């Protein structure tokens, strides 16, 4: 049972940020500390990646564990469960379509889970570095 009315819940959900979220800002800070430059945060690519390295054609997405259905965290909503199950399933399907489209356009895609930035931030940065190194011949 939700403690908020449907109207109040809708108002709260509309306020959820979709860009420059805490995890995205943390990744950009980690990249700067690691001396990694050349990325952009504004782009018109499919799926609107959170960080893009245009010269290397590497697109980075920072996926929220709840919103994108992280299999490790497996966060389940307490209310309106069927709605959220469908919504998260659709998000995952869209993510897969975006990954495939970007790959067909020659992009390398890296998806970093929100929890990875909390528990193993250096490994997340290492994954970005590996993707960039793998694209150095472009």
Secondary structure, DSSP 4 states (H G I P E B T S, - for coil): --SS-HHHHHHHHHTS--SS-HHHHHHHHHHHHTT----BS---STT--SEEETTTTEEEEEE-TTTTT-TTT----SSSHHHHHHHHHHHHHHHHHHHHHHHHTT-EEEEEEHHHHHH-HHHHHHHHHHHHHHTTT-
